[in-house]
Amino acid sequence: MTTTKKTQFAQAMEQHKGIIYKIVNSYCQNKDDRQDLAQEILTTMWLAYDNYNNAYKFSTWMYRISLNVAISYYRRDSRREDKANEECIVKIADLSQEDESNEVVKQLYEFIGQLDKLNKAIMLLYLESESYESIANSLGISKTNVATRISRIKHTLKLQFETRGS
């Protein structure tokens, strides 16, 4: 990779690093797993950067790689779900000391963390204000499917918030 490409990659990563943080935080509950997954995502992106097509948004390319790596990482260890559930219980107990707005955001991400892999990916992209078409292209599903899933997820999340009294 040329020096120019290395610089472009570093600048793009700095500009869009929030994408990696959101995905890593949604798929991993403990710090070590988050660091491992972030490193794996960055390595995969570095290796794939030569194949990046400038005709497409960098953030879309980044989401697609990040989500694919996160899903693969998550599948590798079937015990992650049990560990994640235990850690969510601890996190909920710790939330009592946070202010209300942080509480709502944390509950939202907790709910998103409980979704299946595809719905979790859809919501992460949706929360990034990606269009339905962009989400559909990133995940390889139809725009109608994206709209239907988002509507159902919103309804479910609304019910969960009402149940918890938020």
N, C-alpha and C positions, 0 to 999 in steps of 0.2 A: 504494500500500500504506500502511495506517495505521501510526502510530507503534507501536501495540500489536502489530500483526502483525510489524513489523520487529524488535521486541524479542523476540517469541516465536521468530522465525526464528533470530536470533542465539543465543538460549539453546539451542535445539534443535541448532543446528550445533555449538556448544561441547560439548554433552553427547555427541554422536554423531560427532565429528570422526574418531575412530579408524576408522570405516567407510571414509571417504574415503581415509585413509592406506593401509589394507590394499589397497583396490582399486587405487589409484595405484601402489603398490609392486609389485603383482602384474602390472600391465600395462605398466609402464615401468621400464626399467633405469637410465637416467641422470637426473641431477638436473633438468636443464632440461625434459625430457619430463614428469617427475613434476609439476613446478610448473605447466607448461602444462595438463596434464590436470586437476589439482586445480582450477585457475582455471576451466576449462571446466565442470567438474562443479558448482562453486559458482554460477557464472552461470546454468546451466540450472536448478538448484534454486531460485534466487532468482526467476527468471522463472516457474517453475511453482508456487511456493508458494501463490499465491492459489487454486489448484485443489486443494490438498491437502485430503483428507477426514479429519477427526479421528476417524472411526469406525475407521480403520486405524492400526496402529502406525507411528510416524514413521520408525523404523529400517527397516521394510520398504519404505516409500515411498522412502527415501533409497537403499537398496540398489538398488532397481529403476532409479532414475534414474542412479545412479553407474555401474552395470554397463552400461546402454544407452549412456551417453556414452563410457565406456571402450572398449566394443566398436567404436563408430563411430570414435572417435579412432584406435584401432589399425588399423582397415581403411584409413584415409586414406593411410597411408604403407606401402606394401608392403615397404619397406626396413627397417622396424622389426624384423622377425624376425631379419634378418641382424645388425643392430646389437645386438640383445638377446643373441643367441648369443655374439657376440664379447665382450660385456661380462660374460656369465656366466662365461666362461673366466677373465677377469681377476678376477672376484669369488672364484672357487674358489681361485685362487692366493693371494689375500689372506686367505682364511679360515684358513690355517695358523696365524695369529697370534691367533685368537680362542679363547675357552674352549670346552669340549666342548658345553655346553648351547646356546650361541649357534650352534655349528656345526650341530647337529641342526635347530634352527629355520631356519637359513639354507638347509640342504639341503631341508627341507620346502617352503619357499617357492620354491626353485629348481625342484623337481619340479612344484609346482603351476603355476609359470610356463610349464612345457612342455606343460601340458594344453591341449586345444582350448577355445575360448571358453566353451562351455556348461559343460563339466566344471570349468573354472577358477572360474566363477561359483558353481557348486554347492558346491565345496569351500570357497570363501571364506565363504559363508553357513553351511555346516556348522561351520566352525571358530569361527564367532560363536555357536554353540550354538542356531542357529535350528532349529525343528522341520521335519520333512520336509514337512509341510503348508504351512508358511510359505515354505519354499524353492520348493515347487511353485507356490504362488500368485505369488510374486515373479517367477518365470521363465516362467510360463505353460505348465508341463508337469505330468504326473500325479505323484501322490505315489509310485506304484509305480515310475515311471521314475526319480525322485529316489533311492529306496532302492536300486534296481538299480545305478545309476551310482555311488553312494557306495560300495557294496560292491565294485564292480570297481576303482574308483580306489584304495580302501584296499589291496586285494590288490596292485595294481600298485606303489603306493608302498612297501608292505612289501617286495616283491621288490627294488625299487631300493635301499632302505636296506640290505638284506641283501647285495646286490652290492657296495655301497660299504663294507661292514663296520661300519655304524653300529649 
